[in-house]
Amino acid sequence: MKRLAAVTALLVVLTASCGGGDGTKTVTRQDYEADGNEWPLSDDEVTIRCDGNALSVVLGDEEFALNGFARQKGVPQAVGVDVSAIQEVAMEVC
């Protein structure tokens, strides 16, 4: 029950944090590390896509969902790739 409450709270925060914008933004390793963060991916840059509340990231030539809204639109979830740090960036960008 506590886990369900925690997941629900997280979804509320993610939904509230997303501004619902549209468009794309390229995020580079250099820009990300300039803020003192460790780049979590093997690609040196990614493109974040905002489609309303749906957030996704393009890694190479594949697009992955960063939240449930993107998954509901049919964007596949990343498997074996930790995109949580990029998810935080996407919420700031969108």
Contacts in CASP RR format, 6 or more apart in sequence:
PFRMAT RR
TARGET T0000
AUTHOR 0000-0000-0000
METHOD contacts of the structure
MODEL  1
MKRLAAVTALLVVLTASCGGGDGTKTVTRQDYEADGNEWPLSDDEVTIRC
DGNALSVVLGDEEFALNGFARQKGVPQAVGVDVSAIQEVAMEVC
11 68 0 8 1.000
14 67 0 8 1.000
14 87 0 8 1.000
14 91 0 8 1.000
15 53 0 8 1.000
15 69 0 8 1.000
17 91 0 8 1.000
18 50 0 8 1.000
18 52 0 8 1.000
18 53 0 8 1.000
18 55 0 8 1.000
18 67 0 8 1.000
18 69 0 8 1.000
18 91 0 8 1.000
18 94 0 8 1.000
19 52 0 8 1.000
19 53 0 8 1.000
19 94 0 8 1.000
20 50 0 8 1.000
20 52 0 8 1.000
20 53 0 8 1.000
20 94 0 8 1.000
21 50 0 8 1.000
21 52 0 8 1.000
21 94 0 8 1.000
22 50 0 8 1.000
22 51 0 8 1.000
22 52 0 8 1.000
23 49 0 8 1.000
23 50 0 8 1.000
23 51 0 8 1.000
23 94 0 8 1.000
24 47 0 8 1.000
24 48 0 8 1.000
24 49 0 8 1.000
24 50 0 8 1.000
25 47 0 8 1.000
25 48 0 8 1.000
25 50 0 8 1.000
25 93 0 8 1.000
26 45 0 8 1.000
26 46 0 8 1.000
26 47 0 8 1.000
26 48 0 8 1.000
27 45 0 8 1.000
27 46 0 8 1.000
27 47 0 8 1.000
27 48 0 8 1.000
27 86 0 8 1.000
27 89 0 8 1.000
27 93 0 8 1.000
28 44 0 8 1.000
28 45 0 8 1.000
29 39 0 8 1.000
29 41 0 8 1.000
29 44 0 8 1.000
29 45 0 8 1.000
30 44 0 8 1.000
32 39 0 8 1.000
32 89 0 8 1.000
33 39 0 8 1.000
37 85 0 8 1.000
40 82 0 8 1.000
40 83 0 8 1.000
40 84 0 8 1.000
40 85 0 8 1.000
40 86 0 8 1.000
41 59 0 8 1.000
41 81 0 8 1.000
41 83 0 8 1.000
41 86 0 8 1.000
43 59 0 8 1.000
43 60 0 8 1.000
46 57 0 8 1.000
46 58 0 8 1.000
46 59 0 8 1.000
46 60 0 8 1.000
46 86 0 8 1.000
47 57 0 8 1.000
47 58 0 8 1.000
48 55 0 8 1.000
48 56 0 8 1.000
48 57 0 8 1.000
48 58 0 8 1.000
48 66 0 8 1.000
48 86 0 8 1.000
48 89 0 8 1.000
48 90 0 8 1.000
48 93 0 8 1.000
48 94 0 8 1.000
49 55 0 8 1.000
49 56 0 8 1.000
49 57 0 8 1.000
49 58 0 8 1.000
49 63 0 8 1.000
50 90 0 8 1.000
50 93 0 8 1.000
50 94 0 8 1.000
51 70 0 8 1.000
51 73 0 8 1.000
52 69 0 8 1.000
52 94 0 8 1.000
53 67 0 8 1.000
53 69 0 8 1.000
54 65 0 8 1.000
54 67 0 8 1.000
54 68 0 8 1.000
54 69 0 8 1.000
54 70 0 8 1.000
54 72 0 8 1.000
54 73 0 8 1.000
54 75 0 8 1.000
55 65 0 8 1.000
55 66 0 8 1.000
55 67 0 8 1.000
55 69 0 8 1.000
55 70 0 8 1.000
55 87 0 8 1.000
55 90 0 8 1.000
55 91 0 8 1.000
55 94 0 8 1.000
56 63 0 8 1.000
56 64 0 8 1.000
56 65 0 8 1.000
56 66 0 8 1.000
56 70 0 8 1.000
56 75 0 8 1.000
57 63 0 8 1.000
57 64 0 8 1.000
57 66 0 8 1.000
57 78 0 8 1.000
57 83 0 8 1.000
57 86 0 8 1.000
57 90 0 8 1.000
58 64 0 8 1.000
59 78 0 8 1.000
59 81 0 8 1.000
63 75 0 8 1.000
63 76 0 8 1.000
64 75 0 8 1.000
64 76 0 8 1.000
64 77 0 8 1.000
64 78 0 8 1.000
64 81 0 8 1.000
64 83 0 8 1.000
65 71 0 8 1.000
65 74 0 8 1.000
65 75 0 8 1.000
65 76 0 8 1.000
65 77 0 8 1.000
65 78 0 8 1.000
66 83 0 8 1.000
66 86 0 8 1.000
66 87 0 8 1.000
66 90 0 8 1.000
67 87 0 8 1.000
71 77 0 8 1.000
END
